Amino acid sequence: MKSLILKIISYLALAGTIIPSMLVFFGDMDLQTNKNIMTISMIIWFVTVPFWINKKVDEVVE
């Protein structure tokens, strides 16, 4: 269960690094706001991913 929550958080953070760039491209977001969101998302991504990225699929869920 913990691994699933971490995966969801990390994928949302990954989206937080992609979607703001598209919003800036289309003119819907300020560049500074984009930088802030992407920095926070990057930090969240690097904090959450190491806990589940190398786990084996057949491990027993706690």
N, CA, C and O atoms as a printed pandas DataFrame, in Angstrom:
     atom_number atom_name residue_name chain_id  residue_number  x_coord  y_coord  z_coord
0              1         N          MET        A               1    0.825   -1.188    0.000
1              2        CA          MET        A               1    0.000    0.000    0.000
2              3         C          MET        A               1    0.868    1.251    0.000
3              4         O          MET        A               1    0.591    2.210   -0.719
4              5         N          LYS        A               2    1.929    1.232    0.818
5              6        CA          LYS        A               2    2.836    2.372    0.890
6              7         C          LYS        A               2    3.493    2.623   -0.457
7              8         O          LYS        A               2    3.662    3.773   -0.863
8              9         N          SER        A               3    3.861    1.568   -1.144
9             10        CA          SER        A               3    4.491    1.691   -2.448
10            11         C          SER        A               3    3.525    2.302   -3.470
11            12         O          SER        A               3    3.933    3.110   -4.305
12            13         N          LEU        A               4    2.273    1.924   -3.402
13            14        CA          LEU        A               4    1.273    2.464   -4.319
14            15         C          LEU        A               4    1.088    3.968   -4.112
15            16         O          LEU        A               4    0.991    4.723   -5.079
16            17         N          ILE        A               5    1.040    4.394   -2.865
17            18        CA          ILE        A               5    0.890    5.819   -2.564
18            19         C          ILE        A               5    2.103    6.597   -3.055
19            20         O          ILE        A               5    1.964    7.687   -3.611
20            21         N          LEU        A               6    3.292    6.038   -2.851
21            22        CA          LEU        A               6    4.508    6.698   -3.330
22            23         C          LEU        A               6    4.539    6.785   -4.853
23            24         O          LEU        A               6    5.000    7.783   -5.407
24            25         N          LYS        A               7    4.053    5.749   -5.531
25            26        CA          LYS        A               7    3.992    5.782   -6.984
26            27         C          LYS        A               7    3.056    6.875   -7.471
27            28         O          LYS        A               7    3.383    7.610   -8.402
28            29         N          ILE        A               8    1.906    6.981   -6.851
29            30        CA          ILE        A               8    0.938    8.008   -7.251
30            31         C          ILE        A               8    1.523    9.398   -7.043
31            32         O          ILE        A               8    1.414   10.260   -7.915
32            33         N          ILE        A               9    2.145    9.616   -5.888
33            34        CA          ILE        A               9    2.745   10.920   -5.604
34            35         C          ILE        A               9    3.854   11.233   -6.601
35            36         O          ILE        A               9    3.950   12.358   -7.093
36            37         N          SER        A              10    4.685   10.253   -6.896
37            38        CA          SER        A              10    5.799   10.515   -7.814
38            39         C          SER        A              10    5.321   10.751   -9.241
39            40         O          SER        A              10    5.902   11.573   -9.950
40            41         N          TYR        A              11    4.281   10.055   -9.679
41            42        CA          TYR        A              11    3.750   10.301  -11.016
42            43         C          TYR        A              11    3.076   11.664  -11.103
43            44         O          TYR        A              11    3.160   12.321  -12.140
44            45         N          LEU        A              12    2.412   12.101  -10.042
45            46        CA          LEU        A              12    1.837   13.445  -10.020
46            47         C          LEU        A              12    2.946   14.497  -10.059
47            48         O          LEU        A              12    2.809   15.527  -10.719
48            49         N          ALA        A              13    4.029   14.235   -9.358
49            50        CA          ALA        A              13    5.165   15.155   -9.393
50            51         C          ALA        A              13    5.787   15.191  -10.775
51            52         O          ALA        A              13    6.211   16.249  -11.239
52            53         N          LEU        A              14    5.845   14.048  -11.434
53            54        CA          LEU        A              14    6.369   14.011  -12.799
54            55         C          LEU        A              14    5.475   14.833  -13.728
55            56         O          LEU        A              14    5.968   15.558  -14.592
56            57         N          ALA        A              15    4.175   14.716  -13.547
57            58        CA          ALA        A              15    3.255   15.548  -14.331
58            59         C          ALA        A              15    3.465   17.021  -14.017
59            60         O          ALA        A              15    3.285   17.878  -14.882
60            61         N          GLY        A              16    3.847   17.316  -12.775
61            62        CA          GLY        A              16    4.114   18.686  -12.375
62            63         C          GLY        A              16    5.365   19.262  -13.002
63            64         O          GLY        A              16    5.600   20.467  -12.915
64            65         N          THR        A              17    6.172   18.423  -13.632
65            66        CA          THR        A              17    7.330   18.923  -14.357
66            67         C          THR        A              17    7.046   19.060  -15.851
67            68         O          THR        A              17    7.808   19.710  -16.567
68            69         N          ILE        A              18    5.972   18.460  -16.321
69            70        CA          ILE        A              18    5.662   18.495  -17.749
70            71         C          ILE        A              18    4.543   19.487  -18.067
71            72         O          ILE        A              18    4.673   20.293  -18.988
72            73         N          ILE        A              19    3.465   19.434  -17.323
73            74        CA          ILE        A              19    2.283   20.258  -17.613
74            75         C          ILE        A              19    2.568   21.761  -17.521
75            76         O          ILE        A              19    2.128   22.496  -18.406
76            77         N          PRO        A              20    3.277   22.258  -16.503
77            78        CA          PRO        A              20    3.540   23.703  -16.465
78            79         C          PRO        A              20    4.312   24.217  -17.677
79            80         O          PRO        A              20    4.091   25.345  -18.117
80            81         N          SER        A              21    5.200   23.415  -18.211
81            82        CA          SER        A              21    5.941   23.840  -19.400
82            83         C          SER        A              21    5.015   24.033  -20.590
83            84         O          SER        A              21    5.180   24.970  -21.371
84            85         N          MET        A              22    4.048   23.149  -20.722
85            86        CA          MET        A              22    3.077   23.302  -21.801
86            87         C          MET        A              22    2.200   24.531  -21.577
87            88         O          MET        A              22    1.842   25.220  -22.532
88            89         N          LEU        A              23    1.854   24.806  -20.327
89            90        CA          LEU        A              23    1.041   25.983  -20.034
90            91         C          LEU        A              23    1.792   27.272  -20.341
91            92         O          LEU        A              23    1.188   28.240  -20.804
92            93         N          VAL        A              24    3.096   27.300  -20.093
93            94        CA          VAL        A              24    3.893   28.469  -20.445
94            95         C          VAL        A              24    3.973   28.606  -21.965
95            96         O          VAL        A              24    3.891   29.712  -22.500
96            97         N          PHE        A              25    4.128   27.498  -22.642
97            98        CA          PHE        A              25    4.202   27.519  -24.103
98            99         C          PHE        A              25    2.935   28.112  -24.722
99           100         O          PHE        A              25    3.006   28.878  -25.683
100          101         N          PHE        A              26    1.788   27.755  -24.168
101          102        CA          PHE        A              26    0.518   28.260  -24.683
102          103         C          PHE        A              26    0.144   29.621  -24.099
103          104         O          PHE        A              26   -0.885   30.186  -24.468
104          105         N          GLY        A              27    0.966   30.152  -23.193
105          106        CA          GLY        A              27    0.742   31.476  -22.650
106          107         C          GLY        A              27   -0.246   31.543  -21.506
107          108         O          GLY        A              27   -0.745   32.621  -21.185
108          109         N          ASP        A              28   -0.536   30.414  -20.885
109          110        CA          ASP        A              28   -1.509   30.367  -19.787
110          111         C          ASP        A              28   -0.870   30.490  -18.411
111          112         O          ASP        A              28   -1.584   30.590  -17.413
112          113         N          MET        A              29    0.465   30.486  -18.335
113          114        CA          MET        A              29    1.146   30.534  -17.041
114          115         C          MET        A              29    2.381   31.425  -17.139
115          116         O          MET        A              29    3.044   31.497  -18.174
116          117         N          ASP        A              30    2.662   32.088  -16.047
117          118        CA          ASP        A              30    3.845   32.944  -15.936
118          119         C          ASP        A              30    5.102   32.079  -15.828
119          120         O          ASP        A              30    5.046   30.978  -15.279
120          121         N          LEU        A              31    6.221   32.560  -16.339
121          122        CA          LEU        A              31    7.463   31.785  -16.314
122          123         C          LEU        A              31    7.952   31.521  -14.895
123          124         O          LEU        A              31    8.424   30.421  -14.607
124          125         N          GLN        A              32    7.850   32.497  -14.005
125          126        CA          GLN        A              32    8.310   32.308  -12.628
126          127         C          GLN        A              32    7.468   31.264  -11.898
127          128         O          GLN        A              32    7.996   30.458  -11.132
128          129         N          THR        A              33    6.172   31.284  -12.135
129          130        CA          THR        A              33    5.296   30.261  -11.544
130          131         C          THR        A              33    5.679   28.880  -12.056
131          132         O          THR        A              33    5.686   27.909  -11.299
132          133         N          ASN        A              34    5.994   28.798  -13.336
133          134        CA          ASN        A              34    6.443   27.545  -13.933
134          135         C          ASN        A              34    7.698   27.036  -13.241
135          136         O          ASN        A              34    7.791   25.855  -12.905
136          137         N          LYS        A              35    8.658   27.916  -13.028
137          138        CA          LYS        A              35    9.912   27.519  -12.378
138          139         C          LYS        A              35    9.663   27.026  -10.959
139          140         O          LYS        A              35   10.257   26.036  -10.531
140          141         N          ASN        A              36    8.793   27.708  -10.231
141          142        CA          ASN        A              36    8.494   27.299   -8.857
142          143         C          ASN        A              36    7.825   25.928   -8.808
143          144         O          ASN        A              36    8.215   25.074   -8.012
144          145         N          ILE        A              37    6.829   25.717   -9.648
145          146        CA          ILE        A              37    6.120   24.432   -9.666
146          147         C          ILE        A              37    7.051   23.313  -10.089
147          148         O          ILE        A              37    7.026   22.229   -9.506
148          149         N          MET        A              38    7.877   23.565  -11.101
149          150        CA          MET        A              38    8.796   22.528  -11.577
150          151         C          MET        A              38    9.863   22.188  -10.544
151          152         O          MET        A              38   10.256   21.028  -10.424
152          153         N          THR        A              39   10.335   23.176   -9.803
153          154        CA          THR        A              39   11.336   22.915   -8.766
154          155         C          THR        A              39   10.744   22.071   -7.642
155          156         O          THR        A              39   11.362   21.103   -7.199
156          157         N          ILE        A              40    9.568   22.428   -7.187
157          158        CA          ILE        A              40    8.910   21.655   -6.128
158          159         C          ILE        A              40    8.607   20.242   -6.613
159          160         O          ILE        A              40    8.817   19.277   -5.877
160          161         N          SER        A              41    8.117   20.111   -7.840
161          162        CA          SER        A              41    7.802   18.792   -8.393
162          163         C          SER        A              41    9.055   17.935   -8.532
163          164         O          SER        A              41    9.020   16.733   -8.268
164          165         N          MET        A              42   10.169   18.556   -8.951
165          166        CA          MET        A              42   11.423   17.821   -9.095
166          167         C          MET        A              42   11.894   17.277   -7.749
167          168         O          MET        A              42   12.334   16.132   -7.652
168          169         N          ILE        A              43   11.798   18.100   -6.722
169          170        CA          ILE        A              43   12.216   17.666   -5.390
170          171         C          ILE        A              43   11.341   16.512   -4.904
171          172         O          ILE        A              43   11.851   15.529   -4.367
172          173         N          ILE        A              44   10.034   16.631   -5.091
173          174        CA          ILE        A              44    9.115   15.555   -4.684
174          175         C          ILE        A              44    9.424   14.279   -5.451
175          176         O          ILE        A              44    9.421   13.193   -4.871
176          177         N          TRP        A              45    9.691   14.395   -6.753
177          178        CA          TRP        A              45   10.007   13.225   -7.575
178          179         C          TRP        A              45   11.252   12.514   -7.045
179          180         O          TRP        A              45   11.237   11.296   -6.861
180          181         N          PHE        A              46   12.326   13.264   -6.799
181          182        CA          PHE        A              46   13.568   12.644   -6.351
182          183         C          PHE        A              46   13.485   12.112   -4.923
183          184         O          PHE        A              46   14.272   11.242   -4.552
184          185         N          VAL        A              47   12.567   12.602   -4.129
185          186        CA          VAL        A              47   12.399   12.094   -2.765
186          187         C          VAL        A              47   11.575   10.810   -2.761
187          188         O          VAL        A              47   11.858    9.904   -1.976
188          189         N          THR        A              48   10.568   10.713   -3.616
189          190        CA          THR        A              48    9.665    9.557   -3.566
190          191         C          THR        A              48   10.112    8.372   -4.410
191          192         O          THR        A              48    9.856    7.227   -4.038
192          193         N          VAL        A              49   10.761    8.614   -5.520
193          194        CA          VAL        A              49   11.086    7.518   -6.441
194          195         C          VAL        A              49   12.021    6.455   -5.867
195          196         O          VAL        A              49   11.775    5.273   -6.108
196          197         N          PRO        A              50   13.071    6.793   -5.128
197          198        CA          PRO        A              50   13.979    5.732   -4.663
198          199         C          PRO        A              50   13.313    4.670   -3.786
199          200         O          PRO        A              50   13.850    3.573   -3.637
200          201         N          PHE        A              51   12.175    4.976   -3.215
201          202        CA          PHE        A              51   11.521    4.016   -2.333
202          203         C          PHE        A              51   10.749    2.942   -3.080
203          204         O          PHE        A              51   10.411    1.915   -2.491
204          205         N          TRP        A              52   10.458    3.148   -4.370
205          206        CA          TRP        A              52    9.696    2.119   -5.072
206          207         C          TRP        A              52   10.288    1.719   -6.425
207          208         O          TRP        A              52    9.877    0.698   -6.976
208          209         N          ILE        A              53   11.217    2.463   -6.972
209          210        CA          ILE        A              53   11.666    2.214   -8.340
210          211         C          ILE        A              53   12.384    0.869   -8.497
211          212         O          ILE        A              53   12.277    0.253   -9.558
212          213         N          ASN        A              54   13.097    0.401   -7.500
213          214        CA          ASN        A              54   13.836   -0.861   -7.620
214          215         C          ASN        A              54   13.178   -2.018   -6.885
215          216         O          ASN        A              54   13.804   -3.060   -6.687
216          217         N          LYS        A              55   11.941   -1.853   -6.483
217          218        CA          LYS        A              55   11.233   -2.934   -5.802
218          219         C          LYS        A              55   10.803   -3.983   -6.812
219          220         O          LYS        A              55   10.438   -3.662   -7.943
220          221         N          LYS        A              56   10.849   -5.228   -6.396
221          222        CA          LYS        A              56   10.387   -6.305   -7.253
222          223         C          LYS        A              56    8.865   -6.349   -7.224
223          224         O          LYS        A              56    8.244   -6.028   -6.211
224          225         N          VAL        A              57    8.280   -6.742   -8.328
225          226        CA          VAL        A              57    6.832   -6.749   -8.466
226          227         C          VAL        A              57    6.196   -7.776   -7.559
227          228         O          VAL        A              57    5.096   -7.548   -7.055
228          229         N          ASP        A              58    6.853   -8.902   -7.334
229          230        CA          ASP        A              58    6.246   -9.993   -6.580
230          231         C          ASP        A              58    6.497   -9.901   -5.079
231          232         O          ASP        A              58    6.268  -10.882   -4.371
232          233         N          GLU        A              59    6.964   -8.747   -4.558
233          234        CA          GLU        A              59    7.166   -8.623   -3.136
234          235         C          GLU        A              59    5.817   -8.571   -2.425
235          236         O          GLU        A              59    4.825   -8.100   -2.982
236          237         N          VAL        A              60    5.796   -9.055   -1.204
237          238        CA          VAL        A              60    4.574   -9.048   -0.415
238          239         C          VAL        A              60    4.308   -7.635    0.070
239          240         O          VAL        A              60    5.202   -6.974    0.599
240          241         N          VAL        A              61    3.088   -7.175   -0.109
241          242        CA          VAL        A              61    2.715   -5.831    0.333
242          243         C          VAL        A              61    2.451   -5.872    1.817
243          244         O          VAL        A              61    1.748   -6.750    2.318
244          245         N          GLU        A              62    3.039   -4.890    2.529
245          246        CA          GLU        A              62    2.883   -4.862    3.977
246          247         C          GLU        A              62    1.528   -4.334    4.366
247          248         O          GLU        A              62    1.220   -4.240    5.554
